[in-house]
Amino acid sequence: MHIFGGEKKEGRTIKNFPCQATGAEILRVACILLVENDIKIIASIHNAILIECNEEEADEIILKAQELMTEASTIVLGPVILLKRKLMSSDTLIDILILGEWRLGIGSLEL
């Protein structure tokens, strides 16, 4: 991809746009799925969703929300296969995923 722009920052911003837009679409679909499944959304915050539920059912609701968020990712990206999970340090986890014909390294996830 060739990017036209006067500054390096503009080029990086334009190159980053597809990634950010895809993440936003996954978040949008996740919110729709959560609402359709009667999970109350308090706020969406960049790449996270704050939900509300009774303490007694929190574990069940959190698990359902995680499943729906994974489903949202599959709807937007297609099937994703976890190839390898590697613990890099006590607080960093790396997932290597296969998406169609492409192999993606998904950055670090703070635990």
N, C-alpha and C positions, 0 to 999 in steps of 0.2 A: 504494500500500500504506500503510495506516495502522498505526503502531506505538504500542502503549501501553507506557509506562515512565516512571519518575520522573526518570531522569537522561538527559542527552543521550548519554552513553557507552553506556548500555543500548540505546538506539535504534539507534545506529551498529552495535553488536555484532549485534543482531538482523537488521538490514538486510544485514550482511556475511555472515551465516550461509549463505545459498544459494550464494554464490560460493565460500566455503571448502569447503562440502559437495560441490559439483560438482568442485572441484579434488581433493578426497580420493577421490572416486569414480573420476576419471580415473587417479589414481596407483594405486589398488587394481586396476583393470583392466589397467593397464600392467604391474604386478608379475605378474599372472596370465599375461599374454601372454609376458613374458620367461621365466618358469619353464617354460611350455609349449614354448618354443623353446630350452631348455637353456642359457639365459644365467644365470649364477650371481649372485644378488643378495646383497650383503653387508649393505646397510641401505637403508631409505627414510628420507629426511630432509626433512620438511615438503613440499617440492615437487620433490624430486630423488631419484634412485636411484643408489646406489653399486654398481657391478658389478665382478666379478673375472674376468680372463681372462689368457691368455698374452700376452706382449708382441708376439709374432710375429703374432698374429691380432687385435690390439687395434683396428686401423682397421676391419676387417670387422665385428667384434662391435659396435663403437660405432655404425656405420652401421645395422646390423640393429636395435639397441636404439632408435635414433632413429625408425626406421620403425615399430616396434612401439608406441612411445609416441604417435606420431601416429595410429596405428590406434586406440589406446585412446581418444584424444580424439574421434575420429570415431564410435566406438561409443557414447560417452556423449552427445556433443553433436549428432551427425549430421554431414553433410558441411559442411566449412568451405572457403571459397574465399578465397585471398589476393587482396585487391583491390589493395593498394599496400604497398610496403615503403619506408620513408624513413629514411635515416641522419640523425639529429638532431645528432650530434656524433661525435667520434672513438670514443666508447665507449657510445653510446646508439642503439638501433635501435627504430623503431616499426613495427608491423604493423597495417594496417587490414584487418579480415576481414569477410566476409559470412557470416552464419549464418542460413540460411533467409531470412526476410523482414527480419531485423534486421541492422543495420550496427553493428559493435562496434569500438571503438578499443582495442586491447590495449596496455596501458601500456608502459613502457620496458623494454628487455632490455639488461642490461649485457653488453657484448662482452668 
